[in-house]
Amino acid sequence: MEKIKKIAQKVFKVSEGEVTDAMSPETIPDWDSMNYLIFISELEKEFGVQFSISETMEAKNLGDIKNYLRNKGVKF
């Protein structure tokens, strides 16, 4: 989880306390489409995984993204 938090803090310009499973475009001002794609790309590089287009489009919050990572065998 620490790596995910660091990436989220960097990309979305938030404090550690703001990084929760519920964080989403509705709760984070800098979570726009471009930053979201940068976030996904950074996660793919960090964990050596590839998100499908449907996974990328269907994720509603950080909790969804973490579930996709778990399903890909990422442990955190």
N, CA, C and O atoms as a Maestro MAE file, in Angstrom:
{
 s_m_m2io_version
 :::
 2.0.0
}

f_m_ct {
 s_m_title
 :::
 protein
 m_atom[304] {
  # First column is atom index #
  i_m_mmod_type
  r_m_x_coord
  r_m_y_coord
  r_m_z_coord
  i_m_residue_number
  s_m_chain_name
  s_m_pdb_residue_name
  s_m_pdb_atom_name
  i_m_atomic_number
  :::
  1 25 0.827 -1.203 0.000 1 A "MET " " N  " 7
  2 3 0.000 0.000 0.000 1 A "MET " " CA " 6
  3 2 0.859 1.249 0.000 1 A "MET " " C  " 6
  4 15 0.450 2.285 -0.525 1 A "MET " " O  " 8
  5 25 2.045 1.162 0.584 2 A "GLU " " N  " 7
  6 3 2.907 2.339 0.673 2 A "GLU " " CA " 6
  7 2 3.289 2.866 -0.710 2 A "GLU " " C  " 6
  8 15 3.311 4.077 -0.930 2 A "GLU " " O  " 8
  9 25 3.590 1.959 -1.639 3 A "LYS " " N  " 7
  10 3 3.955 2.381 -2.992 3 A "LYS " " CA " 6
  11 2 2.778 3.053 -3.677 3 A "LYS " " C  " 6
  12 15 2.954 4.053 -4.373 3 A "LYS " " O  " 8
  13 25 1.589 2.517 -3.488 4 A "ILE " " N  " 7
  14 3 0.395 3.103 -4.085 4 A "ILE " " CA " 6
  15 2 0.168 4.502 -3.520 4 A "ILE " " C  " 6
  16 15 -0.137 5.434 -4.265 4 A "ILE " " O  " 8
  17 25 0.316 4.647 -2.208 5 A "LYS " " N  " 7
  18 3 0.143 5.956 -1.568 5 A "LYS " " CA " 6
  19 2 1.117 6.982 -2.126 5 A "LYS " " C  " 6
  20 15 0.735 8.113 -2.426 5 A "LYS " " O  " 8
  21 25 2.384 6.579 -2.265 6 A "LYS " " N  " 7
  22 3 3.408 7.499 -2.770 6 A "LYS " " CA " 6
  23 2 3.071 7.960 -4.184 6 A "LYS " " C  " 6
  24 15 3.196 9.141 -4.508 6 A "LYS " " O  " 8
  25 25 2.643 7.020 -5.020 7 A "ILE " " N  " 7
  26 3 2.284 7.372 -6.399 7 A "ILE " " CA " 6
  27 2 1.076 8.297 -6.402 7 A "ILE " " C  " 6
  28 15 1.063 9.291 -7.128 7 A "ILE " " O  " 8
  29 25 0.056 7.984 -5.597 8 A "ALA " " N  " 7
  30 3 -1.146 8.818 -5.531 8 A "ALA " " CA " 6
  31 2 -0.806 10.221 -5.036 8 A "ALA " " C  " 6
  32 15 -1.308 11.208 -5.572 8 A "ALA " " O  " 8
  33 25 0.043 10.311 -4.018 9 A "GLN " " N  " 7
  34 3 0.436 11.615 -3.484 9 A "GLN " " CA " 6
  35 2 1.126 12.447 -4.561 9 A "GLN " " C  " 6
  36 15 0.852 13.638 -4.709 9 A "GLN " " O  " 8
  37 25 2.014 11.815 -5.301 10 A "LYS " " N  " 7
  38 3 2.761 12.527 -6.332 10 A "LYS " " CA " 6
  39 2 1.862 12.979 -7.486 10 A "LYS " " C  " 6
  40 15 1.902 14.141 -7.891 10 A "LYS " " O  " 8
  41 25 1.063 12.067 -8.005 11 A "VAL " " N  " 7
  42 3 0.256 12.362 -9.191 11 A "VAL " " CA " 6
  43 2 -0.891 13.312 -8.877 11 A "VAL " " C  " 6
  44 15 -1.137 14.264 -9.618 11 A "VAL " " O  " 8
  45 25 -1.594 13.050 -7.775 12 A "PHE " " N  " 7
  46 3 -2.792 13.839 -7.464 12 A "PHE " " CA " 6
  47 2 -2.523 15.012 -6.517 12 A "PHE " " C  " 6
  48 15 -3.436 15.761 -6.169 12 A "PHE " " O  " 8
  49 25 -1.259 15.162 -6.103 13 A "LYS " " N  " 7
  50 3 -0.862 16.274 -5.236 13 A "LYS " " CA " 6
  51 2 -1.721 16.336 -3.967 13 A "LYS " " C  " 6
  52 15 -2.332 17.357 -3.652 13 A "LYS " " O  " 8
  53 25 -1.744 15.206 -3.254 14 A "VAL " " N  " 7
  54 3 -2.510 15.106 -2.011 14 A "VAL " " CA " 6
  55 2 -1.588 14.677 -0.876 14 A "VAL " " C  " 6
  56 15 -0.490 14.170 -1.105 14 A "VAL " " O  " 8
  57 25 -2.053 14.891 0.347 15 A "SER " " N  " 7
  58 3 -1.286 14.444 1.511 15 A "SER " " CA " 6
  59 2 -1.549 12.962 1.748 15 A "SER " " C  " 6
  60 15 -2.503 12.393 1.216 15 A "SER " " O  " 8
  61 25 -0.693 12.350 2.550 16 A "GLU " " N  " 7
  62 3 -0.840 10.924 2.840 16 A "GLU " " CA " 6
  63 2 -2.206 10.612 3.442 16 A "GLU " " C  " 6
  64 15 -2.794 9.574 3.137 16 A "GLU " " O  " 8
  65 25 -2.711 11.493 4.288 17 A "GLY " " N  " 7
  66 3 -3.999 11.287 4.927 17 A "GLY " " CA " 6
  67 2 -5.184 11.295 3.977 17 A "GLY " " C  " 6
  68 15 -6.245 10.758 4.295 17 A "GLY " " O  " 8
  69 25 -5.002 11.902 2.815 18 A "GLU " " N  " 7
  70 3 -6.077 11.950 1.831 18 A "GLU " " CA " 6
  71 2 -6.145 10.696 0.968 18 A "GLU " " C  " 6
  72 15 -7.116 10.496 0.239 18 A "GLU " " O  " 8
  73 25 -5.132 9.861 1.045 19 A "VAL " " N  " 7
  74 3 -5.089 8.645 0.229 19 A "VAL " " CA " 6
  75 2 -5.841 7.542 0.957 19 A "VAL " " C  " 6
  76 15 -5.318 6.919 1.881 19 A "VAL " " O  " 8
  77 25 -7.072 7.311 0.527 20 A "THR " " N  " 7
  78 3 -7.927 6.270 1.094 20 A "THR " " CA " 6
  79 2 -8.559 5.490 -0.051 20 A "THR " " C  " 6
  80 15 -8.520 5.922 -1.203 20 A "THR " " O  " 8
  81 25 -9.141 4.338 0.271 21 A "ASP " " N  " 7
  82 3 -9.823 3.550 -0.759 21 A "ASP " " CA " 6
  83 2 -10.977 4.325 -1.395 21 A "ASP " " C  " 6
  84 15 -11.355 4.049 -2.534 21 A "ASP " " O  " 8
  85 25 -11.534 5.284 -0.671 22 A "ALA " " N  " 7
  86 3 -12.689 6.038 -1.176 22 A "ALA " " CA " 6
  87 2 -12.291 7.213 -2.061 22 A "ALA " " C  " 6
  88 15 -13.156 7.840 -2.673 22 A "ALA " " O  " 8
  89 25 -10.986 7.527 -2.142 23 A "MET " " N  " 7
  90 3 -10.608 8.685 -2.963 23 A "MET " " CA " 6
  91 2 -10.995 8.431 -4.416 23 A "MET " " C  " 6
  92 15 -10.831 7.332 -4.946 23 A "MET " " O  " 8
  93 25 -11.515 9.490 -5.040 24 A "SER " " N  " 7
  94 3 -12.062 9.383 -6.390 24 A "SER " " CA " 6
  95 2 -12.056 10.765 -7.047 24 A "SER " " C  " 6
  96 15 -11.661 11.747 -6.419 24 A "SER " " O  " 8
  97 25 -12.487 10.845 -8.290 25 A "PRO " " N  " 7
  98 3 -12.557 12.162 -8.935 25 A "PRO " " CA " 6
  99 2 -13.461 13.143 -8.181 25 A "PRO " " C  " 6
  100 15 -13.274 14.356 -8.263 25 A "PRO " " O  " 8
  101 25 -14.430 12.613 -7.455 26 A "GLU " " N  " 7
  102 3 -15.343 13.476 -6.710 26 A "GLU " " CA " 6
  103 2 -14.706 14.057 -5.451 26 A "GLU " " C  " 6
  104 15 -15.160 15.083 -4.944 26 A "GLU " " O  " 8
  105 25 -13.658 13.409 -4.942 27 A "THR " " N  " 7
  106 3 -13.063 13.847 -3.681 27 A "THR " " CA " 6
  107 2 -11.696 14.508 -3.832 27 A "THR " " C  " 6
  108 15 -11.223 15.168 -2.907 27 A "THR " " O  " 8
  109 25 -11.062 14.334 -4.986 28 A "ILE " " N  " 7
  110 3 -9.713 14.860 -5.207 28 A "ILE " " CA " 6
  111 2 -9.735 15.807 -6.411 28 A "ILE " " C  " 6
  112 15 -9.943 15.353 -7.537 28 A "ILE " " O  " 8
  113 25 -9.528 17.099 -6.203 29 A "PRO " " N  " 7
  114 3 -9.594 18.071 -7.308 29 A "PRO " " CA " 6
  115 2 -8.654 17.760 -8.473 29 A "PRO " " C  " 6
  116 15 -9.023 17.983 -9.626 29 A "PRO " " O  " 8
  117 25 -7.453 17.252 -8.204 30 A "ASP " " N  " 7
  118 3 -6.502 16.991 -9.281 30 A "ASP " " CA " 6
  119 2 -6.699 15.629 -9.956 30 A "ASP " " C  " 6
  120 15 -5.896 15.242 -10.805 30 A "ASP " " O  " 8
  121 25 -7.756 14.899 -9.587 31 A "TRP " " N  " 7
  122 3 -8.050 13.619 -10.235 31 A "TRP " " CA " 6
  123 2 -8.857 13.918 -11.493 31 A "TRP " " C  " 6
  124 15 -10.076 13.752 -11.516 31 A "TRP " " O  " 8
  125 25 -8.172 14.355 -12.523 32 A "ASP " " N  " 7
  126 3 -8.817 14.559 -13.812 32 A "ASP " " CA " 6
  127 2 -8.394 13.424 -14.745 32 A "ASP " " C  " 6
  128 15 -7.626 12.549 -14.345 32 A "ASP " " O  " 8
  129 25 -8.883 13.432 -15.967 33 A "SER " " N  " 7
  130 3 -8.620 12.309 -16.861 33 A "SER " " CA " 6
  131 2 -7.133 12.139 -17.157 33 A "SER " " C  " 6
  132 15 -6.649 11.008 -17.216 33 A "SER " " O  " 8
  133 25 -6.411 13.213 -17.341 34 A "MET " " N  " 7
  134 3 -4.976 13.109 -17.643 34 A "MET " " CA " 6
  135 2 -4.196 12.566 -16.445 34 A "MET " " C  " 6
  136 15 -3.389 11.648 -16.593 34 A "MET " " O  " 8
  137 25 -4.433 13.125 -15.270 35 A "ASN " " N  " 7
  138 3 -3.729 12.634 -14.081 35 A "ASN " " CA " 6
  139 2 -4.099 11.187 -13.773 35 A "ASN " " C  " 6
  140 15 -3.259 10.417 -13.308 35 A "ASN " " O  " 8
  141 25 -5.337 10.817 -14.027 36 A "TYR " " N  " 7
  142 3 -5.752 9.434 -13.800 36 A "TYR " " CA " 6
  143 2 -4.961 8.482 -14.697 36 A "TYR " " C  " 6
  144 15 -4.498 7.439 -14.237 36 A "TYR " " O  " 8
  145 25 -4.805 8.833 -15.960 37 A "LEU " " N  " 7
  146 3 -4.045 7.978 -16.866 37 A "LEU " " CA " 6
  147 2 -2.562 7.923 -16.474 37 A "LEU " " C  " 6
  148 15 -1.916 6.885 -16.616 37 A "LEU " " O  " 8
  149 25 -2.039 9.029 -15.990 38 A "ILE " " N  " 7
  150 3 -0.660 9.035 -15.484 38 A "ILE " " CA " 6
  151 2 -0.558 8.105 -14.274 38 A "ILE " " C  " 6
  152 15 0.397 7.337 -14.157 38 A "ILE " " O  " 8
  153 25 -1.541 8.175 -13.376 39 A "PHE " " N  " 7
  154 3 -1.575 7.314 -12.195 39 A "PHE " " CA " 6
  155 2 -1.582 5.841 -12.596 39 A "PHE " " C  " 6
  156 15 -0.806 5.046 -12.065 39 A "PHE " " O  " 8
  157 25 -2.453 5.481 -13.528 40 A "ILE " " N  " 7
  158 3 -2.536 4.091 -13.996 40 A "ILE " " CA " 6
  159 2 -1.203 3.665 -14.598 40 A "ILE " " C  " 6
  160 15 -0.721 2.567 -14.321 40 A "ILE " " O  " 8
  161 25 -0.610 4.518 -15.413 41 A "SER " " N  " 7
  162 3 0.672 4.219 -16.040 41 A "SER " " CA " 6
  163 2 1.772 4.007 -15.000 41 A "SER " " C  " 6
  164 15 2.583 3.089 -15.126 41 A "SER " " O  " 8
  165 25 1.796 4.853 -13.977 42 A "GLU " " N  " 7
  166 3 2.794 4.714 -12.907 42 A "GLU " " CA " 6
  167 2 2.603 3.402 -12.142 42 A "GLU " " C  " 6
  168 15 3.578 2.740 -11.786 42 A "GLU " " O  " 8
  169 25 1.356 3.031 -11.893 43 A "LEU " " N  " 7
  170 3 1.086 1.756 -11.214 43 A "LEU " " CA " 6
  171 2 1.535 0.582 -12.077 43 A "LEU " " C  " 6
  172 15 2.125 -0.372 -11.569 43 A "LEU " " O  " 8
  173 25 1.260 0.645 -13.373 44 A "GLU " " N  " 7
  174 3 1.672 -0.424 -14.275 44 A "GLU " " CA " 6
  175 2 3.194 -0.594 -14.258 44 A "GLU " " C  " 6
  176 15 3.702 -1.715 -14.212 44 A "GLU " " O  " 8
  177 25 3.911 0.527 -14.295 45 A "LYS " " N  " 7
  178 3 5.374 0.464 -14.266 45 A "LYS " " CA " 6
  179 2 5.883 -0.081 -12.928 45 A "LYS " " C  " 6
  180 15 6.762 -0.942 -12.897 45 A "LYS " " O  " 8
  181 25 5.332 0.420 -11.839 46 A "GLU " " N  " 7
  182 3 5.791 0.027 -10.508 46 A "GLU " " CA " 6
  183 2 5.570 -1.457 -10.225 46 A "GLU " " C  " 6
  184 15 6.436 -2.124 -9.659 46 A "GLU " " O  " 8
  185 25 4.400 -1.971 -10.625 47 A "PHE " " N  " 7
  186 3 4.034 -3.338 -10.272 47 A "PHE " " CA " 6
  187 2 4.173 -4.338 -11.417 47 A "PHE " " C  " 6
  188 15 3.916 -5.527 -11.228 47 A "PHE " " O  " 8
  189 25 4.577 -3.875 -12.603 48 A "GLY " " N  " 7
  190 3 4.768 -4.781 -13.731 48 A "GLY " " CA " 6
  191 2 3.489 -5.441 -14.201 48 A "GLY " " C  " 6
  192 15 3.485 -6.619 -14.560 48 A "GLY " " O  " 8
  193 25 2.404 -4.685 -14.200 49 A "VAL " " N  " 7
  194 3 1.109 -5.207 -14.631 49 A "VAL " " CA " 6
  195 2 0.564 -4.341 -15.767 49 A "VAL " " C  " 6
  196 15 1.107 -3.282 -16.082 49 A "VAL " " O  " 8
  197 25 -0.509 -4.814 -16.361 50 A "GLN " " N  " 7
  198 3 -1.184 -4.057 -17.416 50 A "GLN " " CA " 6
  199 2 -2.673 -4.029 -17.091 50 A "GLN " " C  " 6
  200 15 -3.296 -5.076 -16.915 50 A "GLN " " O  " 8
  201 25 -3.238 -2.833 -17.013 51 A "PHE " " N  " 7
  202 3 -4.675 -2.696 -16.827 51 A "PHE " " CA " 6
  203 2 -5.358 -2.743 -18.183 51 A "PHE " " C  " 6
  204 15 -4.869 -2.157 -19.148 51 A "PHE " " O  " 8
  205 25 -6.490 -3.440 -18.261 52 A "SER " " N  " 7
  206 3 -7.262 -3.451 -19.502 52 A "SER " " CA " 6
  207 2 -7.995 -2.116 -19.634 52 A "SER " " C  " 6
  208 15 -8.120 -1.360 -18.670 52 A "SER " " O  " 8
  209 25 -8.465 -1.851 -20.819 53 A "ILE " " N  " 7
  210 3 -9.237 -0.615 -21.036 53 A "ILE " " CA " 6
  211 2 -10.484 -0.633 -20.163 53 A "ILE " " C  " 6
  212 15 -10.849 0.390 -19.584 53 A "ILE " " O  " 8
  213 25 -11.140 -1.785 -20.062 54 A "SER " " N  " 7
  214 3 -12.365 -1.842 -19.246 54 A "SER " " CA " 6
  215 2 -12.045 -1.615 -17.773 54 A "SER " " C  " 6
  216 15 -12.796 -0.924 -17.086 54 A "SER " " O  " 8
  217 25 -10.955 -2.177 -17.275 55 A "GLU " " N  " 7
  218 3 -10.569 -1.937 -15.878 55 A "GLU " " CA " 6
  219 2 -10.298 -0.451 -15.655 55 A "GLU " " C  " 6
  220 15 -10.738 0.128 -14.662 55 A "GLU " " O  " 8
  221 25 -9.582 0.146 -16.572 56 A "THR " " N  " 7
  222 3 -9.252 1.564 -16.458 56 A "THR " " CA " 6
  223 2 -10.509 2.424 -16.463 56 A "THR " " C  " 6
  224 15 -10.608 3.382 -15.696 56 A "THR " " O  " 8
  225 25 -11.454 2.095 -17.306 57 A "MET " " N  " 7
  226 3 -12.667 2.907 -17.437 57 A "MET " " CA " 6
  227 2 -13.690 2.633 -16.325 57 A "MET " " C  " 6
  228 15 -14.448 3.528 -15.953 57 A "MET " " O  " 8
  229 25 -13.715 1.414 -15.799 58 A "GLU " " N  " 7
  230 3 -14.737 1.042 -14.818 58 A "GLU " " CA " 6
  231 2 -14.366 1.387 -13.376 58 A "GLU " " C  " 6
  232 15 -15.249 1.469 -12.521 58 A "GLU " " O  " 8
  233 25 -13.089 1.589 -13.090 59 A "ALA " " N  " 7
  234 3 -12.679 1.901 -11.717 59 A "ALA " " CA " 6
  235 2 -13.285 3.234 -11.290 59 A "ALA " " C  " 6
  236 15 -13.164 4.238 -11.992 59 A "ALA " " O  " 8
  237 25 -13.933 3.230 -10.138 60 A "LYS " " N  " 7
  238 3 -14.593 4.435 -9.636 60 A "LYS " " CA " 6
  239 2 -13.797 5.129 -8.539 60 A "LYS " " C  " 6
  240 15 -13.995 6.314 -8.272 60 A "LYS " " O  " 8
  241 25 -12.885 4.373 -7.897 61 A "ASN " " N  " 7
  242 3 -12.108 4.938 -6.791 61 A "ASN " " CA " 6
  243 2 -10.835 4.119 -6.593 61 A "ASN " " C  " 6
  244 15 -10.595 3.142 -7.303 61 A "ASN " " O  " 8
  245 25 -10.038 4.524 -5.638 62 A "LEU " " N  " 7
  246 3 -8.775 3.836 -5.386 62 A "LEU " " CA " 6
  247 2 -9.001 2.398 -4.932 62 A "LEU " " C  " 6
  248 15 -8.203 1.518 -5.255 62 A "LEU " " O  " 8
  249 25 -10.059 2.151 -4.200 63 A "GLY " " N  " 7
  250 3 -10.367 0.792 -3.760 63 A "GLY " " CA " 6
  251 2 -10.557 -0.153 -4.937 63 A "GLY " " C  " 6
  252 15 -10.086 -1.290 -4.900 63 A "GLY " " O  " 8
  253 25 -11.245 0.307 -5.986 64 A "ASP " " N  " 7
  254 3 -11.422 -0.513 -7.193 64 A "ASP " " CA " 6
  255 2 -10.073 -0.831 -7.823 64 A "ASP " " C  " 6
  256 15 -9.820 -1.970 -8.216 64 A "ASP " " O  " 8
  257 25 -9.216 0.163 -7.918 65 A "ILE " " N  " 7
  258 3 -7.904 -0.021 -8.530 65 A "ILE " " CA " 6
  259 2 -7.083 -1.028 -7.714 65 A "ILE " " C  " 6
  260 15 -6.410 -1.889 -8.281 65 A "ILE " " O  " 8
  261 25 -7.143 -0.916 -6.396 66 A "LYS " " N  " 7
  262 3 -6.421 -1.862 -5.542 66 A "LYS " " CA " 6
  263 2 -6.949 -3.288 -5.744 66 A "LYS " " C  " 6
  264 15 -6.165 -4.238 -5.743 66 A "LYS " " O  " 8
  265 25 -8.252 -3.447 -5.916 67 A "ASN " " N  " 7
  266 3 -8.822 -4.775 -6.166 67 A "ASN " " CA " 6
  267 2 -8.298 -5.348 -7.474 67 A "ASN " " C  " 6
  268 15 -7.972 -6.533 -7.546 67 A "ASN " " O  " 8
  269 25 -8.213 -4.513 -8.515 68 A "TYR " " N  " 7
  270 3 -7.661 -4.973 -9.792 68 A "TYR " " CA " 6
  271 2 -6.207 -5.415 -9.610 68 A "TYR " " C  " 6
  272 15 -5.793 -6.433 -10.165 68 A "TYR " " O  " 8
  273 25 -5.439 -4.657 -8.840 69 A "LEU " " N  " 7
  274 3 -4.048 -5.029 -8.592 69 A "LEU " " CA " 6
  275 2 -3.972 -6.363 -7.859 69 A "LEU " " C  " 6
  276 15 -3.150 -7.213 -8.203 69 A "LEU " " O  " 8
  277 25 -4.823 -6.555 -6.850 70 A "ARG " " N  " 7
  278 3 -4.840 -7.832 -6.107 70 A "ARG " " CA " 6
  279 2 -5.158 -9.001 -7.058 70 A "ARG " " C  " 6
  280 15 -4.546 -10.066 -6.989 70 A "ARG " " O  " 8
  281 25 -6.134 -8.762 -7.944 71 A "ASN " " N  " 7
  282 3 -6.527 -9.803 -8.903 71 A "ASN " " CA " 6
  283 2 -5.387 -10.144 -9.854 71 A "ASN " " C  " 6
  284 15 -5.369 -11.230 -10.434 71 A "ASN " " O  " 8
  285 25 -4.448 -9.238 -10.018 72 A "LYS " " N  " 7
  286 3 -3.293 -9.464 -10.883 72 A "LYS " " CA " 6
  287 2 -2.115 -10.047 -10.092 72 A "LYS " " C  " 6
  288 15 -1.016 -10.195 -10.626 72 A "LYS " " O  " 8
  289 25 -2.353 -10.374 -8.821 73 A "GLY " " N  " 7
  290 3 -1.345 -11.013 -8.001 73 A "GLY " " CA " 6
  291 2 -0.422 -10.067 -7.254 73 A "GLY " " C  " 6
  292 15 0.570 -10.505 -6.670 73 A "GLY " " O  " 8
  293 25 -0.734 -8.774 -7.265 74 A "VAL " " N  " 7
  294 3 0.091 -7.790 -6.553 74 A "VAL " " CA " 6
  295 2 -0.237 -7.866 -5.074 74 A "VAL " " C  " 6
  296 15 -1.403 -7.828 -4.683 74 A "VAL " " O  " 8
  297 25 0.794 -7.974 -4.260 75 A "LYS " " N  " 7
  298 3 0.612 -7.984 -2.803 75 A "LYS " " CA " 6
  299 2 1.125 -6.676 -2.232 75 A "LYS " " C  " 6
  300 15 2.207 -6.210 -2.589 75 A "LYS " " O  " 8
  301 25 0.340 -6.090 -1.342 76 A "PHE " " N  " 7
  302 3 0.747 -4.836 -0.699 76 A "PHE " " CA " 6
  303 2 0.175 -4.767 0.691 76 A "PHE " " C  " 6
  304 15 0.400 -3.789 1.404 76 A "PHE " " O  " 8
  :::
 }
 m_bond[303] {
  # First column is bond index #
  i_m_from
  i_m_to
  i_m_order
  :::
  1 1 2 1
  2 2 3 1
  3 3 4 2
  4 3 5 1
  5 5 6 1
  6 6 7 1
  7 7 8 2
  8 7 9 1
  9 9 10 1
  10 10 11 1
  11 11 12 2
  12 11 13 1
  13 13 14 1
  14 14 15 1
  15 15 16 2
  16 15 17 1
  17 17 18 1
  18 18 19 1
  19 19 20 2
  20 19 21 1
  21 21 22 1
  22 22 23 1
  23 23 24 2
  24 23 25 1
  25 25 26 1
  26 26 27 1
  27 27 28 2
  28 27 29 1
  29 29 30 1
  30 30 31 1
  31 31 32 2
  32 31 33 1
  33 33 34 1
  34 34 35 1
  35 35 36 2
  36 35 37 1
  37 37 38 1
  38 38 39 1
  39 39 40 2
  40 39 41 1
  41 41 42 1
  42 42 43 1
  43 43 44 2
  44 43 45 1
  45 45 46 1
  46 46 47 1
  47 47 48 2
  48 47 49 1
  49 49 50 1
  50 50 51 1
  51 51 52 2
  52 51 53 1
  53 53 54 1
  54 54 55 1
  55 55 56 2
  56 55 57 1
  57 57 58 1
  58 58 59 1
  59 59 60 2
  60 59 61 1
  61 61 62 1
  62 62 63 1
  63 63 64 2
  64 63 65 1
  65 65 66 1
  66 66 67 1
  67 67 68 2
  68 67 69 1
  69 69 70 1
  70 70 71 1
  71 71 72 2
  72 71 73 1
  73 73 74 1
  74 74 75 1
  75 75 76 2
  76 75 77 1
  77 77 78 1
  78 78 79 1
  79 79 80 2
  80 79 81 1
  81 81 82 1
  82 82 83 1
  83 83 84 2
  84 83 85 1
  85 85 86 1
  86 86 87 1
  87 87 88 2
  88 87 89 1
  89 89 90 1
  90 90 91 1
  91 91 92 2
  92 91 93 1
  93 93 94 1
  94 94 95 1
  95 95 96 2
  96 95 97 1
  97 97 98 1
  98 98 99 1
  99 99 100 2
  100 99 101 1
  101 101 102 1
  102 102 103 1
  103 103 104 2
  104 103 105 1
  105 105 106 1
  106 106 107 1
  107 107 108 2
  108 107 109 1
  109 109 110 1
  110 110 111 1
  111 111 112 2
  112 111 113 1
  113 113 114 1
  114 114 115 1
  115 115 116 2
  116 115 117 1
  117 117 118 1
  118 118 119 1
  119 119 120 2
  120 119 121 1
  121 121 122 1
  122 122 123 1
  123 123 124 2
  124 123 125 1
  125 125 126 1
  126 126 127 1
  127 127 128 2
  128 127 129 1
  129 129 130 1
  130 130 131 1
  131 131 132 2
  132 131 133 1
  133 133 134 1
  134 134 135 1
  135 135 136 2
  136 135 137 1
  137 137 138 1
  138 138 139 1
  139 139 140 2
  140 139 141 1
  141 141 142 1
  142 142 143 1
  143 143 144 2
  144 143 145 1
  145 145 146 1
  146 146 147 1
  147 147 148 2
  148 147 149 1
  149 149 150 1
  150 150 151 1
  151 151 152 2
  152 151 153 1
  153 153 154 1
  154 154 155 1
  155 155 156 2
  156 155 157 1
  157 157 158 1
  158 158 159 1
  159 159 160 2
  160 159 161 1
  161 161 162 1
  162 162 163 1
  163 163 164 2
  164 163 165 1
  165 165 166 1
  166 166 167 1
  167 167 168 2
  168 167 169 1
  169 169 170 1
  170 170 171 1
  171 171 172 2
  172 171 173 1
  173 173 174 1
  174 174 175 1
  175 175 176 2
  176 175 177 1
  177 177 178 1
  178 178 179 1
  179 179 180 2
  180 179 181 1
  181 181 182 1
  182 182 183 1
  183 183 184 2
  184 183 185 1
  185 185 186 1
  186 186 187 1
  187 187 188 2
  188 187 189 1
  189 189 190 1
  190 190 191 1
  191 191 192 2
  192 191 193 1
  193 193 194 1
  194 194 195 1
  195 195 196 2
  196 195 197 1
  197 197 198 1
  198 198 199 1
  199 199 200 2
  200 199 201 1
  201 201 202 1
  202 202 203 1
  203 203 204 2
  204 203 205 1
  205 205 206 1
  206 206 207 1
  207 207 208 2
  208 207 209 1
  209 209 210 1
  210 210 211 1
  211 211 212 2
  212 211 213 1
  213 213 214 1
  214 214 215 1
  215 215 216 2
  216 215 217 1
  217 217 218 1
  218 218 219 1
  219 219 220 2
  220 219 221 1
  221 221 222 1
  222 222 223 1
  223 223 224 2
  224 223 225 1
  225 225 226 1
  226 226 227 1
  227 227 228 2
  228 227 229 1
  229 229 230 1
  230 230 231 1
  231 231 232 2
  232 231 233 1
  233 233 234 1
  234 234 235 1
  235 235 236 2
  236 235 237 1
  237 237 238 1
  238 238 239 1
  239 239 240 2
  240 239 241 1
  241 241 242 1
  242 242 243 1
  243 243 244 2
  244 243 245 1
  245 245 246 1
  246 246 247 1
  247 247 248 2
  248 247 249 1
  249 249 250 1
  250 250 251 1
  251 251 252 2
  252 251 253 1
  253 253 254 1
  254 254 255 1
  255 255 256 2
  256 255 257 1
  257 257 258 1
  258 258 259 1
  259 259 260 2
  260 259 261 1
  261 261 262 1
  262 262 263 1
  263 263 264 2
  264 263 265 1
  265 265 266 1
  266 266 267 1
  267 267 268 2
  268 267 269 1
  269 269 270 1
  270 270 271 1
  271 271 272 2
  272 271 273 1
  273 273 274 1
  274 274 275 1
  275 275 276 2
  276 275 277 1
  277 277 278 1
  278 278 279 1
  279 279 280 2
  280 279 281 1
  281 281 282 1
  282 282 283 1
  283 283 284 2
  284 283 285 1
  285 285 286 1
  286 286 287 1
  287 287 288 2
  288 287 289 1
  289 289 290 1
  290 290 291 1
  291 291 292 2
  292 291 293 1
  293 293 294 1
  294 294 295 1
  295 295 296 2
  296 295 297 1
  297 297 298 1
  298 298 299 1
  299 299 300 2
  300 299 301 1
  301 301 302 1
  302 302 303 1
  303 303 304 2
  :::
 }
}
